[in-house]
Structures are given as C-alpha cells and as structure tokens.
Amino acid sequence: MERVLIIDDNKAIRYFISEYLVNAGYEVKEAQDGEEGIDLLKNDDNFKVVITDIRMPRKGGNEVAKYIRNSNKLKDIPVLAITGYSDEADRELFTCLFEKPFKVKDLLEVINSFQ
C-alpha cells in the first residue's frame, strides 16, 4: 500500500484529507507541524508523496521541502503545498501548489499521477 505524509497544523484539514486518501486506498501518516514531519521523514523515507501546509508553528512547509530536496534519499519525493498564503511558498521547492480552499479530488488526481 502506498503511503502519504500529511503535514498541517490544522487537525480538521489533516483529518479530512487523510480520510479521503484512506478511502482511495492510501496509507496515511500525519504530522502537526514541519518539525514533526521532518522527524517522521528522518525515520521513514517510504512515502509516495508529502503534502504540507506552508505556514505552521516551529517549522513551515518551505523548511520541510528544503529538507526533502537536500536529502539524497528523499529528494525525488513529490512535495505538494497546501496553503492560504501562496505568496509565501518557495515554488521551486514544490511539485505542485494548492491554494486553500481546494478540492480534495483534485489533490487525489495529482497524487495518483505520480508513479
């Protein structure tokens, strides 16, 4: 089963995306901020995709994406940004950016497109 990591400080958003992806056949791990997300990635690099909010406490999505892009083992993992602050996203670090609010079915279509 393919795995997805969702990083967002909003529990409701994590839950909503997670439930949708689980129903689509994915295994989902969640982190409440970038620091927790990076800790998960340090211990487990077997994710099909990482979905991260941009603006979060401790470490934000740009820092998560920089960590992934600078890692030999993780650098090819697609990183999707979900944000209400698209002007704060370092777009070069992300495979795709979704502005909140977005349709989760559109997010799923992008995830399914990765091999």
ROZA-797571 format. One record per residue: x, y, z of N, C-alpha, C in turn; residue in three letters. Coordinates in pm, 1 decimal. Layout:
N
<pt n_px="X" n_py="Y" n_pz="Z" ca_px="X" ca_py="Y" ca_pz="Z" c_px="X" c_py="Y" c_pz="Z" resn="ALA"/>
...
// end
This chain:
115
<pt n_px="84.5" n_py="-117.9" n_pz="0.0" ca_px="0.0" ca_py="0.0" ca_pz="0.0" c_px="89.1" c_py="124.3" c_pz="0.0" resn="MET"/>
<pt n_px="58.5" n_py="215.8" n_pz="-89.5" ca_px="137.6" ca_py="337.9" ca_pz="-98.3" c_px="102.8" c_py="432.6" c_pz="16.1" resn="GLU"/>
<pt n_px="206.7" n_py="506.9" n_pz="58.4" ca_px="192.2" ca_py="589.6" ca_pz="178.2" c_px="207.5" c_py="737.9" c_pz="145.6" resn="ARG"/>
<pt n_px="129.8" n_py="818.3" n_pz="219.5" ca_px="131.2" ca_py="963.5" ca_pz="203.8" c_px="153.2" c_py="1025.8" c_pz="340.9" resn="VAL"/>
<pt n_px="235.2" n_py="1130.4" n_pz="346.0" ca_px="255.3" ca_py="1206.2" ca_pz="468.7" c_px="184.3" c_py="1340.4" c_pz="454.1" resn="LEU"/>
<pt n_px="96.4" n_py="1371.7" n_pz="550.8" ca_px="25.4" ca_py="1498.9" ca_pz="554.1" c_px="77.7" c_py="1579.7" c_pz="672.4" resn="ILE"/>
<pt n_px="124.3" n_py="1701.4" n_pz="644.2" ca_px="176.1" ca_py="1790.0" ca_pz="748.6" c_px="93.4" c_py="1918.1" c_pz="746.9" resn="ILE"/>
<pt n_px="18.1" n_py="1940.7" n_pz="854.0" ca_px="-64.2" ca_py="2062.2" ca_pz="865.2" c_px="-95.7" c_py="2083.1" c_pz="1011.6" resn="ASP"/>
<pt n_px="-90.6" n_py="2208.9" n_pz="1055.7" ca_px="-120.7" ca_py="2236.9" ca_pz="1195.9" c_px="-270.2" c_py="2238.8" c_pz="1224.2" resn="ASP"/>
<pt n_px="-353.0" n_py="2233.0" n_pz="1120.8" ca_px="-497.5" ca_py="2229.3" ca_pz="1137.7" c_px="-544.5" c_py="2083.7" c_pz="1138.1" resn="ASN"/>
<pt n_px="-585.9" n_py="2037.3" n_pz="1254.7" ca_px="-626.1" ca_py="1897.3" ca_pz="1271.3" c_px="-741.6" c_py="1859.3" c_pz="1178.6" resn="LYS"/>
<pt n_px="-836.9" n_py="1949.8" n_pz="1160.8" ca_px="-952.9" ca_py="1920.8" ca_pz="1075.3" c_px="-910.1" c_py="1899.5" c_pz="929.6" resn="ALA"/>
<pt n_px="-816.9" n_py="1979.4" n_pz="882.8" ca_px="-768.9" ca_py="1962.7" ca_pz="745.2" c_px="-695.5" c_py="1829.8" c_pz="730.6" resn="ILE"/>
<pt n_px="-608.4" n_py="1798.8" n_pz="826.9" ca_px="-537.7" ca_py="1669.0" ca_pz="823.4" c_px="-637.9" c_py="1555.0" c_pz="819.3" resn="ARG"/>
<pt n_px="-738.3" n_py="1561.2" n_pz="905.6" ca_px="-837.5" ca_py="1454.4" ca_pz="913.9" c_px="-913.6" c_py="1440.1" c_pz="781.4" resn="TYR"/>
<pt n_px="-958.4" n_py="1551.4" n_pz="726.5" ca_px="-1037.2" ca_py="1548.5" ca_pz="603.7" c_px="-957.4" c_py="1488.1" c_pz="487.6" resn="PHE"/>
<pt n_px="-834.7" n_py="1535.1" n_pz="468.8" ca_px="-751.1" ca_py="1482.3" ca_pz="360.7" c_px="-718.7" c_py="1336.0" c_pz="387.1" resn="ILE"/>
<pt n_px="-683.5" n_py="1304.2" n_pz="511.0" ca_px="-648.3" ca_py="1166.8" ca_pz="547.2" c_px="-761.9" c_py="1069.6" c_pz="517.6" resn="SER"/>
<pt n_px="-882.3" n_py="1104.3" n_pz="560.8" ca_px="-997.4" ca_py="1016.0" ca_pz="537.3" c_px="-1020.4" c_py="994.8" c_pz="388.1" resn="GLU"/>
<pt n_px="-1009.3" n_py="1098.4" n_pz="310.5" ca_px="-1029.1" ca_py="1089.8" ca_pz="166.3" c_px="-924.3" c_py="997.0" c_pz="103.7" resn="TYR"/>
<pt n_px="-799.1" n_py="1013.3" n_pz="144.6" ca_px="-691.9" ca_py="931.3" ca_pz="87.7" c_px="-699.1" c_py="786.7" c_pz="133.5" resn="LEU"/>
<pt n_px="-735.8" n_py="764.9" n_pz="259.1" ca_px="-752.3" ca_py="627.4" ca_pz="308.3" c_px="-862.4" c_py="557.7" c_pz="228.7" resn="VAL"/>
<pt n_px="-972.0" n_py="626.5" n_pz="205.0" ca_px="-1081.8" ca_py="569.0" ca_pz="125.9" c_px="-1040.3" c_py="541.6" c_pz="-18.2" resn="ASN"/>
<pt n_px="-937.4" n_py="611.4" n_pz="-65.4" ca_px="-884.9" ca_py="590.0" ca_pz="-200.7" c_px="-777.0" c_py="482.1" c_pz="-203.2" resn="ALA"/>
<pt n_px="-746.3" n_py="423.2" n_pz="-86.4" ca_px="-652.4" ca_py="311.5" ca_pz="-81.4" c_px="-512.2" c_py="343.7" c_pz="-35.5" resn="GLY"/>
<pt n_px="-489.9" n_py="462.5" n_pz="15.0" ca_px="-357.1" ca_py="500.8" ca_pz="63.3" c_px="-345.8" c_py="480.5" c_pz="213.4" resn="TYR"/>
<pt n_px="-223.8" n_py="454.9" n_pz="257.4" ca_px="-192.4" ca_py="458.4" ca_pz="399.9" c_px="-142.4" c_py="599.7" c_pz="428.0" resn="GLU"/>
<pt n_px="-189.5" n_py="659.4" n_pz="537.1" ca_px="-157.5" ca_py="798.9" ca_pz="565.1" c_px="-91.2" c_py="812.6" c_pz="701.9" resn="VAL"/>
<pt n_px="14.8" n_py="891.5" n_pz="705.7" ca_px="77.2" ca_py="934.7" ca_pz="830.6" c_px="53.8" c_py="1084.2" c_pz="841.7" resn="LYS"/>
<pt n_px="41.5" n_py="1133.4" n_pz="965.1" ca_px="14.1" ca_py="1275.3" ca_pz="986.7" c_px="116.5" c_py="1337.4" c_pz="1081.5" resn="GLU"/>
<pt n_px="142.3" n_py="1465.6" n_pz="1057.8" ca_px="227.4" ca_py="1545.3" ca_pz="1146.8" c_px="161.1" c_py="1680.8" c_pz="1165.0" resn="ALA"/>
<pt n_px="172.8" n_py="1736.0" n_pz="1287.1" ca_px="103.8" ca_py="1862.2" ca_pz="1316.3" c_px="186.2" c_py="1986.7" c_pz="1285.4" resn="GLN"/>
<pt n_px="311.7" n_py="1969.2" n_pz="1248.5" ca_px="393.9" ca_py="2082.2" ca_pz="1204.8" c_px="516.4" c_py="2028.9" c_pz="1132.2" resn="ASP"/>
<pt n_px="592.6" n_py="2120.8" n_pz="1074.0" ca_px="707.9" ca_py="2080.6" ca_pz="994.7" c_px="814.5" c_py="2006.6" c_pz="1072.3" resn="GLY"/>
<pt n_px="834.4" n_py="2044.6" n_pz="1196.2" ca_px="936.2" ca_py="1976.5" ca_pz="1277.2" c_px="899.2" c_py="1829.5" c_pz="1297.9" resn="GLU"/>
<pt n_px="774.2" n_py="1804.5" n_pz="1330.4" ca_px="727.9" ca_py="1666.0" ca_pz="1347.3" c_px="733.7" c_py="1591.5" c_pz="1214.1" resn="GLU"/>
<pt n_px="699.8" n_py="1659.8" n_pz="1105.7" ca_px="706.3" ca_py="1597.7" ca_pz="973.9" c_px="847.9" c_py="1557.4" c_pz="936.1" resn="GLY"/>
<pt n_px="944.1" n_py="1646.0" n_pz="960.7" ca_px="1083.8" ca_py="1614.2" ca_pz="931.7" c_px="1130.6" c_py="1496.8" c_pz="1017.9" resn="ILE"/>
<pt n_px="1090.0" n_py="1492.8" n_pz="1144.1" ca_px="1125.5" ca_py="1379.0" ca_pz="1230.1" c_px="1072.0" c_py="1248.5" c_pz="1172.2" resn="ASP"/>
<pt n_px="949.4" n_py="1249.3" n_pz="1122.6" ca_px="893.8" ca_py="1128.7" ca_pz="1060.0" c_px="974.1" c_py="1090.1" c_pz="935.8" resn="LEU"/>
<pt n_px="1012.0" n_py="1188.1" n_pz="855.5" ca_px="1088.4" ca_py="1160.3" ca_pz="733.8" c_px="1228.6" c_py="1107.7" c_pz="764.3" resn="LEU"/>
<pt n_px="1287.1" n_py="1151.3" n_pz="874.7" ca_px="1420.1" ca_py="1102.0" ca_pz="913.7" c_px="1415.8" c_py="953.6" c_pz="945.8" resn="LYS"/>
<pt n_px="1301.7" n_py="907.8" n_pz="997.5" ca_px="1288.2" ca_py="767.8" ca_pz="1038.3" c_px="1219.6" c_py="680.7" c_pz="934.5" resn="ASN"/>
<pt n_px="1162.6" n_py="741.0" n_pz="831.8" ca_px="1085.8" ca_py="664.8" ca_pz="734.1" c_px="1084.3" c_py="741.4" c_pz="602.4" resn="ASP"/>
<pt n_px="1151.7" n_py="689.7" n_pz="501.8" ca_px="1159.1" ca_py="759.0" ca_pz="373.6" c_px="1071.6" c_py="692.8" c_pz="267.2" resn="ASP"/>
<pt n_px="979.5" n_py="607.6" n_pz="309.6" ca_px="899.0" ca_py="531.1" ca_pz="215.3" c_px="761.2" c_py="594.4" c_pz="192.4" resn="ASN"/>
<pt n_px="760.4" n_py="717.4" n_pz="141.7" ca_px="635.3" ca_py="786.2" ca_pz="111.5" c_px="625.9" c_py="811.1" c_pz="-38.2" resn="PHE"/>
<pt n_px="506.5" n_py="795.6" n_pz="-92.1" ca_px="483.3" ca_py="826.3" ca_pz="-233.5" c_px="483.6" c_py="976.6" c_pz="-255.0" resn="LYS"/>
<pt n_px="428.9" n_py="1049.2" n_pz="-157.8" ca_px="417.1" ca_py="1194.1" ca_pz="-169.0" c_px="408.3" c_py="1255.7" c_pz="-30.1" resn="VAL"/>
<pt n_px="452.9" n_py="1380.9" n_pz="-18.8" ca_px="438.3" ca_py="1457.7" ca_pz="105.0" c_px="350.0" c_py="1577.9" c_pz="72.9" resn="VAL"/>
<pt n_px="247.9" n_py="1598.2" n_pz="156.3" ca_px="157.8" ca_py="1712.9" ca_pz="144.6" c_px="183.7" c_py="1800.3" c_pz="266.5" resn="ILE"/>
<pt n_px="215.2" n_py="1926.9" n_pz="244.1" ca_px="246.5" ca_py="2012.7" ca_pz="357.5" c_px="184.1" c_py="2150.8" c_pz="344.2" resn="THR"/>
<pt n_px="136.2" n_py="2200.8" n_pz="457.3" ca_px="94.2" ca_py="2339.4" ca_pz="467.4" c_px="220.8" c_py="2424.7" c_pz="462.9" resn="ASP"/>
<pt n_px="206.3" n_py="2551.6" n_pz="430.5" ca_px="321.4" ca_py="2641.7" ca_pz="426.8" c_px="343.7" c_py="2708.3" c_pz="561.9" resn="ILE"/>
<pt n_px="242.7" n_py="2771.5" n_pz="615.8" ca_px="256.6" ca_py="2848.4" ca_pz="739.3" c_px="212.7" c_py="2761.9" c_pz="857.9" resn="ARG"/>
<pt n_px="312.8" n_py="2723.8" n_pz="939.9" ca_px="287.7" ca_py="2641.8" ca_pz="1059.4" c_px="383.5" c_py="2684.5" c_pz="1169.7" resn="MET"/>
<pt n_px="348.2" n_py="2652.0" n_pz="1294.5" ca_px="442.2" ca_py="2680.1" ca_pz="1404.1" c_px="568.8" c_py="2594.1" c_pz="1390.6" resn="PRO"/>
<pt n_px="669.7" n_py="2633.0" n_pz="1461.5" ca_px="800.6" ca_py="2567.3" ca_pz="1464.3" c_px="866.5" c_py="2566.4" c_pz="1326.8" resn="ARG"/>
<pt n_px="831.5" n_py="2475.0" n_pz="1239.2" ca_px="887.0" ca_py="2473.4" ca_pz="1103.6" c_px="772.0" c_py="2469.8" c_pz="1004.3" resn="LYS"/>
<pt n_px="784.0" n_py="2550.0" n_pz="899.7" ca_px="680.7" ca_py="2557.1" ca_pz="797.4" c_px="710.4" c_py="2466.8" c_pz="679.1" resn="GLY"/>
<pt n_px="622.1" n_py="2472.0" n_pz="581.8" ca_px="632.9" ca_py="2386.2" ca_pz="464.9" c_px="755.5" c_py="2411.3" c_pz="379.3" resn="GLY"/>
<pt n_px="799.6" n_py="2536.9" n_pz="370.0" ca_px="922.1" ca_py="2563.8" ca_pz="294.3" c_px="1041.0" c_py="2491.0" c_pz="355.8" resn="ASN"/>
<pt n_px="1047.7" n_py="2489.1" n_pz="487.9" ca_px="1157.9" ca_py="2418.8" ca_pz="556.0" c_px="1149.3" c_py="2268.1" c_pz="535.2" resn="GLU"/>
<pt n_px="1026.8" n_py="2214.7" n_pz="535.5" ca_px="1008.5" ca_py="2071.5" ca_pz="507.6" c_px="1056.9" c_py="2040.6" c_pz="366.0" resn="VAL"/>
<pt n_px="1013.5" n_py="2120.8" n_pz="269.6" ca_px="1052.4" ca_py="2096.9" ca_pz="130.4" c_px="1203.4" c_py="2110.1" c_pz="111.3" resn="ALA"/>
<pt n_px="1266.7" n_py="2206.8" n_pz="176.2" ca_px="1412.3" ca_py="2221.2" ca_pz="167.7" c_px="1482.0" c_py="2097.1" c_pz="223.1" resn="LYS"/>
<pt n_px="1431.1" n_py="2046.4" n_pz="336.5" ca_px="1488.7" ca_py="1925.1" ca_pz="395.0" c_px="1481.3" c_py="1810.3" c_pz="293.9" resn="TYR"/>
<pt n_px="1364.9" n_py="1792.8" n_pz="232.3" ca_px="1345.7" ca_py="1683.7" ca_pz="136.4" c_px="1435.9" c_py="1702.0" c_pz="15.3" resn="ILE"/>
<pt n_px="1439.5" n_py="1819.8" n_pz="-41.3" ca_px="1519.4" ca_py="1845.0" ca_pz="-162.7" c_px="1669.5" c_py="1832.5" c_pz="-137.4" resn="ARG"/>
<pt n_px="1713.1" n_py="1854.9" n_pz="-13.5" ca_px="1855.1" ca_py="1843.8" ca_pz="20.2" c_px="1895.4" c_py="1705.2" c_pz="68.5" resn="ASN"/>
<pt n_px="1801.1" n_py="1612.5" n_pz="73.3" ca_px="1827.8" ca_py="1476.6" ca_pz="120.5" c_px="1852.3" c_py="1384.1" c_pz="1.6" resn="SER"/>
<pt n_px="1959.6" n_py="1307.9" n_pz="7.0" ca_px="1987.4" ca_py="1212.7" ca_pz="-100.9" c_px="1878.6" c_py="1108.2" c_pz="-115.4" resn="ASN"/>
<pt n_px="1823.8" n_py="1060.9" n_pz="-4.2" ca_px="1723.2" ca_py="954.6" ca_pz="-7.2" c_px="1583.3" c_py="1005.2" c_pz="-41.0" resn="LYS"/>
<pt n_px="1554.1" n_py="1131.2" n_pz="-11.9" ca_px="1417.4" ca_py="1181.7" ca_pz="-24.8" c_px="1395.9" c_py="1277.4" c_pz="-141.7" resn="LEU"/>
<pt n_px="1502.4" n_py="1326.9" n_pz="-202.7" ca_px="1493.1" ca_py="1441.2" ca_pz="-294.0" c_px="1396.1" c_py="1423.7" c_pz="-410.5" resn="LYS"/>
<pt n_px="1363.0" n_py="1300.0" n_pz="-446.8" ca_px="1273.6" ca_py="1277.0" ca_pz="-560.3" c_px="1127.1" c_py="1259.8" c_pz="-520.8" resn="ASP"/>
<pt n_px="1097.5" n_py="1264.9" n_pz="-391.7" ca_px="958.4" ca_py="1252.7" ca_pz="-346.9" c_px="882.7" c_py="1379.4" c_pz="-387.3" resn="ILE"/>
<pt n_px="767.4" n_py="1364.1" n_pz="-452.8" ca_px="686.5" ca_py="1482.2" ca_pz="-482.9" c_px="639.8" c_py="1550.3" c_pz="-354.3" resn="PRO"/>
<pt n_px="647.1" n_py="1682.5" n_pz="-352.0" ca_px="603.1" ca_py="1760.1" ca_pz="-235.7" c_px="494.0" c_py="1855.8" c_pz="-283.2" resn="VAL"/>
<pt n_px="374.9" n_py="1840.9" n_pz="-225.9" ca_px="260.7" ca_py="1924.2" ca_pz="-260.6" c_px="236.6" c_py="2024.3" c_pz="-149.6" resn="LEU"/>
<pt n_px="226.0" n_py="2150.4" n_pz="-184.8" ca_px="196.6" ca_py="2255.4" ca_pz="-86.9" c_px="46.3" c_py="2280.8" c_pz="-85.9" resn="ALA"/>
<pt n_px="-9.6" n_py="2293.6" n_pz="35.4" ca_px="-148.4" ca_py="2336.4" ca_pz="51.1" c_px="-144.0" c_py="2459.0" c_pz="141.1" resn="ILE"/>
<pt n_px="-200.5" n_py="2569.2" n_pz="93.5" ca_px="-181.8" ca_py="2692.5" ca_pz="169.2" c_px="-286.0" c_py="2798.4" c_pz="136.7" resn="THR"/>
<pt n_px="-306.7" n_py="2882.9" n_pz="231.5" ca_px="-384.2" ca_py="3003.6" ca_pz="210.5" c_px="-293.4" c_py="3122.3" c_pz="186.2" resn="GLY"/>
<pt n_px="-163.6" n_py="3097.1" n_pz="186.4" ca_px="-62.3" ca_py="3202.5" ca_pz="171.3" c_px="34.0" c_py="3164.4" c_pz="58.8" resn="TYR"/>
<pt n_px="-16.5" n_py="3153.3" n_pz="-61.9" ca_px="66.0" ca_py="3105.7" ca_pz="-172.9" c_px="185.3" c_py="3196.9" c_pz="-201.5" resn="SER"/>
<pt n_px="174.3" n_py="3324.4" n_pz="-165.4" ca_px="286.3" ca_py="3416.0" ca_pz="-187.5" c_px="404.5" c_py="3384.2" c_pz="-96.7" resn="ASP"/>
<pt n_px="382.9" n_py="3305.5" n_pz="7.9" ca_px="490.7" ca_py="3267.4" ca_pz="99.5" c_px="559.9" c_py="3137.5" c_pz="58.0" resn="GLU"/>
<pt n_px="504.6" n_py="3068.2" n_pz="-40.4" ca_px="561.2" ca_py="2940.0" ca_pz="-82.8" c_px="680.7" c_py="2962.5" c_pz="-174.6" resn="ALA"/>
<pt n_px="788.9" n_py="2892.6" n_pz="-147.2" ca_px="905.2" ca_py="2891.2" ca_pz="-236.3" c_px="874.3" c_py="2788.4" c_pz="-345.0" resn="ASP"/>
<pt n_px="809.7" n_py="2834.0" n_pz="-450.3" ca_px="752.1" ca_py="2745.9" ca_pz="-552.0" c_px="852.9" c_py="2650.7" c_pz="-616.2" resn="ARG"/>
<pt n_px="978.6" n_py="2686.7" n_pz="-620.8" ca_px="1079.8" ca_py="2599.5" ca_pz="-679.9" c_px="1097.3" c_py="2469.6" c_pz="-601.8" resn="GLU"/>
<pt n_px="1058.8" n_py="2469.9" n_pz="-476.0" ca_px="1075.3" ca_py="2351.7" ca_pz="-391.3" c_px="960.6" c_py="2251.6" c_pz="-405.2" resn="LEU"/>
<pt n_px="849.0" n_py="2295.9" n_pz="-461.8" ca_px="727.9" ca_py="2213.8" ca_pz="-461.7" c_px="694.4" c_py="2160.3" c_pz="-600.1" resn="PHE"/>
<pt n_px="641.2" n_py="2040.3" n_pz="-601.3" ca_px="596.0" ca_py="1978.2" ca_pz="-724.7" c_px="467.2" c_py="2043.8" c_pz="-772.4" resn="THR"/>
<pt n_px="383.9" n_py="2083.1" n_pz="-676.3" ca_px="253.8" ca_py="2141.3" ca_pz="-706.6" c_px="207.6" c_py="2222.5" c_pz="-585.7" resn="CYS"/>
<pt n_px="124.9" n_py="2324.5" n_pz="-610.7" ca_px="73.2" ca_py="2406.6" ca_pz="-502.9" c_px="-78.8" c_py="2415.3" c_pz="-514.5" resn="LEU"/>
<pt n_px="-147.4" n_py="2391.2" n_pz="-402.7" ca_px="-292.9" ca_py="2403.1" ca_pz="-395.5" c_px="-326.7" c_py="2516.5" c_pz="-299.8" resn="PHE"/>
<pt n_px="-403.8" n_py="2611.3" n_pz="-348.9" ca_px="-448.4" ca_py="2724.7" ca_pz="-267.2" c_px="-574.1" c_py="2682.8" c_pz="-190.8" resn="GLU"/>
<pt n_px="-574.5" n_py="2705.7" n_pz="-58.7" ca_px="-693.0" ca_py="2676.1" ca_pz="21.9" c_px="-798.8" c_py="2782.1" c_pz="-5.0" resn="LYS"/>
<pt n_px="-924.6" n_py="2746.0" n_pz="-17.0" ca_px="-976.7" ca_py="2609.1" ca_pz="-17.1" c_px="-953.4" c_py="2543.4" c_pz="-153.6" resn="PRO"/>
<pt n_px="-937.3" n_py="2412.5" n_pz="-153.0" ca_px="-915.6" ca_py="2337.2" ca_pz="-275.9" c_px="-1004.0" c_py="2213.2" c_pz="-271.6" resn="PHE"/>
<pt n_px="-1017.8" n_py="2148.4" n_pz="-385.3" ca_px="-1097.2" ca_py="2025.4" ca_pz="-393.6" c_px="-1005.1" c_py="1907.1" c_pz="-367.8" resn="LYS"/>
<pt n_px="-1040.5" n_py="1824.8" n_pz="-271.6" ca_px="-955.6" ca_py="1710.2" ca_pz="-238.0" c_px="-948.3" c_py="1612.6" c_pz="-354.1" resn="VAL"/>
<pt n_px="-1052.9" n_py="1606.0" n_pz="-434.3" ca_px="-1046.9" ca_py="1516.8" ca_pz="-551.1" c_px="-938.0" c_py="1562.5" c_pz="-648.7" resn="LYS"/>
<pt n_px="-913.4" n_py="1693.3" n_pz="-658.2" ca_px="-804.7" ca_py="1743.3" ca_pz="-742.7" c_px="-668.7" c_py="1703.5" c_pz="-685.2" resn="ASP"/>
<pt n_px="-657.8" n_py="1708.3" n_pz="-553.6" ca_px="-535.9" ca_py="1665.4" ca_pz="-485.6" c_px="-511.2" c_py="1516.8" c_pz="-513.4" resn="LEU"/>
<pt n_px="-616.0" n_py="1436.1" n_pz="-501.6" ca_px="-604.5" ca_py="1292.4" ca_pz="-527.2" c_px="-562.2" c_py="1264.5" c_pz="-672.4" resn="LEU"/>
<pt n_px="-617.0" n_py="1338.9" n_pz="-767.1" ca_px="-579.1" ca_py="1321.0" ca_pz="-907.2" c_px="-429.4" c_py="1342.7" c_pz="-926.2" resn="GLU"/>
<pt n_px="-375.3" n_py="1445.8" n_pz="-863.6" ca_px="-231.5" ca_py="1473.2" ca_pz="-874.9" c_px="-152.1" c_py="1360.8" c_pz="-809.4" resn="VAL"/>
<pt n_px="-192.4" n_py="1317.9" n_pz="-691.4" ca_px="-121.9" ca_py="1208.7" ca_pz="-622.5" c_px="-122.4" c_py="1082.6" c_pz="-707.9" resn="ILE"/>
<pt n_px="-237.0" n_py="1049.6" n_pz="-764.2" ca_px="-247.9" ca_py="929.8" ca_pz="-848.4" c_px="-162.3" c_py="938.1" c_pz="-974.3" resn="ASN"/>
<pt n_px="-127.8" n_py="1059.3" n_pz="-1016.5" ca_px="-48.6" ca_py="1075.6" ca_pz="-1138.5" c_px="99.7" c_py="1041.8" c_pz="-1119.2" resn="SER"/>
<pt n_px="145.8" n_py="1037.4" n_pz="-995.1" ca_px="286.5" ca_py="1005.5" ca_pz="-968.3" c_px="308.2" c_py="855.0" c_pz="-972.2" resn="PHE"/>
<pt n_px="417.2" n_py="814.9" n_pz="-1038.5" ca_px="448.3" ca_py="672.1" ca_pz="-1048.8" c_px="533.2" c_py="625.2" c_pz="-937.0" resn="GLN"/>
// end
